[in-house]
């Protein structure tokens, strides 16, 4: 059983990015009353899909050692995109944070974080079982 398989890497990356998303959402909520503050979002799903290179649709053929495989994804250079959310809600002071929506996003992110932790625990449990079964 390969310790460095794509599932483990994807789950670990998912946990890291969900933590980052939680921090961004918490920052949005903390700045809900700050004049001119623009709510932020972090998008890691596209980066994770590129890293997994689902069905090899995003990979390029490289025939020469001088060619760069720019479409192959990979977990080493996985970077999420952070951007200002144009949710359409602007208060009189220019703030774009919708506190209720942020709280809902925070709850959803927590549920998905917990699910990722459970999946990672199951995967590690299977690996432990496989190691102990070989003895």
C-alpha positions in Angstrom: 0.0 0.0 0.0 1.5 3.3 -1.1 1.8 5.9 1.7 2.0 8.8 -0.7 -1.1 8.0 -2.7 -3.2 10.7 -4.3 -6.1 10.2 -1.8 -4.0 11.0 1.2 -2.5 14.0 -0.5 -5.9 15.3 -1.5 -7.3 14.8 1.9 -4.4 16.6 3.6 -4.6 19.4 1.1 -8.4 19.6 1.6 -7.8 19.9 5.4 -5.3 22.7 5.0 -7.4 24.7 2.6 -10.6 24.2 4.6 -8.6 25.7 7.6 -7.5 28.6 5.4 -11.1 29.1 4.2 -12.3 29.1 7.8 -9.8 31.8 8.6 -10.9 33.9 5.7 -14.6 33.6 6.7 -13.7 34.5 10.3 -11.9 37.5 9.0 -14.9 38.6 7.0 -17.1 38.2 10.0 -14.7 40.1 12.2 -14.6 43.0 9.7 -18.4 43.1 9.2 -18.6 46.6 10.7 -15.3 47.9 9.1 -16.2 50.7 6.6 -15.0 49.9 3.1 -14.1 46.3 3.8 -14.6 43.9 0.9 -15.5 40.3 1.8 -12.9 37.7 0.6 -13.2 34.2 -0.7 -10.8 31.4 -1.2 -11.2 28.9 -4.0 -9.2 25.7 -3.7 -11.5 23.2 -5.5 -10.2 24.1 -8.9 -6.6 23.9 -7.7 -7.3 20.5 -6.1 -8.9 19.2 -9.3 -5.9 20.3 -11.2 -3.7 18.5 -8.7 -5.7 15.3 -9.0 -5.7 15.7 -12.8 -9.1 14.1 -13.0 -9.3 11.6 -15.9 -6.1 13.1 -17.4 -8.2 15.8 -19.1 -5.8 18.6 -18.1 -2.5 17.0 -18.8 -0.3 17.9 -21.8 1.9 15.6 -23.8 5.6 16.5 -23.5 7.8 15.0 -26.1 11.0 16.8 -25.2 12.8 17.3 -21.9 12.8 21.0 -22.5 8.9 21.1 -22.5 7.1 21.9 -19.3 4.1 19.9 -18.3 2.0 22.9 -17.2 -1.3 21.1 -17.1 -0.5 18.1 -15.0 -1.4 19.5 -11.6 0.5 18.2 -8.7 0.4 18.7 -4.9 3.8 20.4 -4.6 2.7 23.7 -6.1 -0.9 23.7 -5.0 -2.1 27.3 -4.5 -5.6 28.4 -3.8 -7.0 31.5 -5.3 -8.1 34.3 -2.9 -10.3 37.0 -4.3 -12.8 39.7 -3.3 -16.4 38.4 -3.3 -18.7 40.5 -5.4 -21.8 39.2 -3.7 -23.9 42.3 -4.6 -24.5 43.3 -1.0 -23.0 46.8 -0.3 -23.8 48.7 2.9 -23.8 52.5 3.1 -20.2 52.5 4.3 -19.0 50.4 1.4 -18.7 47.1 3.4 -19.7 44.0 1.4 -19.9 41.5 4.2 -23.3 39.7 4.7 -22.9 38.3 8.2 -25.7 35.7 7.9 -24.3 34.3 4.6 -20.8 34.2 6.2 -22.1 32.3 9.2 -23.8 29.8 6.9 -20.6 29.4 4.8 -18.7 28.9 8.1 -21.0 26.1 9.2 -20.9 24.4 5.8 -17.1 24.6 5.8 -16.9 23.1 9.3 -19.1 20.2 8.2 -16.9 19.5 5.1 -13.8 19.8 7.3 -15.1 17.3 9.7 -16.0 14.9 6.8 -12.5 15.3 5.5 -11.1 14.4 8.9 -13.3 11.3 9.1 -12.2 10.2 5.6 -8.6 10.7 6.5 -9.0 8.7 9.7 -10.7 5.9 7.7 -7.9 5.8 5.1 -5.2 5.7 7.8 -7.2 3.0 9.6 -7.2 0.9 6.4 -3.5 1.4 6.0 -2.9 0.4 9.7 -5.1 -2.7 9.1 -3.1 -3.7 6.0 0.2 -3.3 7.8 -0.9 -5.4 10.8 -2.5 -8.0 8.5 0.9 -8.6 6.8 2.5 -9.6 10.1 
